[in-house]
Amino acid sequence: MNSSANPNPDDAHPGCDLRDSLVQGRCVPCEGGVEPIAGEQAQQYVQALTDWNLDETGTQISRKINTKNFARAVTLINQIADLAEEQAHHPDLHLTGYRHLQIVLSTHAIGGLSENDFIIAAKIDELLK
Ligand SMILES: C[C@H](O)[C@H](O)[C@H]1CNC2=NC(N)=NC(=O)C2=N1
């Protein structure tokens, strides 16, 4: 899967350009057979997002959101579900303590990160604005 949003370190605002590209992006079906995004490139992608963390294995990104209450958490989960279904790329969603939502993204088909993960994350950031 070629990334259409390659970060360009020469850009004046690499994060903004990359983020905007991800927000506008569309996920592509991933059946495996592509190299995961890792290392420095994964770092550049995650830095273009808001409050997402790359895990120690470099194979997933996550963000924690504390909502006002349970109803707000479920509403947000449903908004994320609609987005994921529309893009055919799905996060893992963990709701604990009735209002603490952890969102985890990784591309299961390749056992690591693909641009799809960063596109979904950027779109979730837009939801939360
Ligand atoms: C064909 C379609 O791309 C696959 O079934 C999708 C569905 N949603 C997915 N979501 C995630 N996170 N990883 C996948 O590999 C994946 N594969």
The ligand as a Tripos MOL2 file, in Angstrom:
@<TRIPOS>MOLECULE
LIG
   17    18     1     0     0
SMALL
NO_CHARGES

@<TRIPOS>ATOM
      1 C1        -11.3640   -6.2420    3.3430 C.3       1 LIG1
      2 C2        -11.2120   -5.2940    4.5140 C.3       1 LIG1
      3 O1        -10.1970   -4.3450    4.1880 O.3       1 LIG1
      4 C3        -10.7750   -6.0590    5.7510 C.3       1 LIG1
      5 O2        -11.6650   -7.0530    6.1160 O.3       1 LIG1
      6 C4        -10.5640   -5.0570    6.8880 C.3       1 LIG1
      7 C5        -11.7270   -4.8490    7.8270 C.3       1 LIG1
      8 N1        -11.3020   -3.9510    8.9070 N.pl3     1 LIG1
      9 C6        -10.0060   -3.9850    9.3430 C.2       1 LIG1
     10 N2         -9.6360   -3.2740   10.4320 N.2       1 LIG1
     11 C7         -8.3770   -3.3710   10.9080 C.2       1 LIG1
     12 N3         -8.0280   -2.6400   11.9990 N.pl3     1 LIG1
     13 N4         -7.4710   -4.1510   10.3260 N.2       1 LIG1
     14 C8         -7.7100   -4.8930    9.2390 C.2       1 LIG1
     15 O3         -6.8200   -5.6110    8.7330 O.2       1 LIG1
     16 C9         -9.0340   -4.8050    8.6730 C.2       1 LIG1
     17 N5         -9.3620   -5.4250    7.5570 N.2       1 LIG1
@<TRIPOS>BOND
     1     1     2 1
     2     2     3 1
     3     2     4 1
     4     4     5 1
     5     4     6 1
     6     6     7 1
     7     6    17 1
     8     7     8 1
     9     8     9 1
    10     9    10 2
    11     9    16 1
    12    10    11 1
    13    11    12 1
    14    11    13 2
    15    13    14 1
    16    14    15 2
    17    14    16 1
    18    16    17 2
@<TRIPOS>SUBSTRUCTURE
     1 LIG1         1 GROUP 0 **** ****
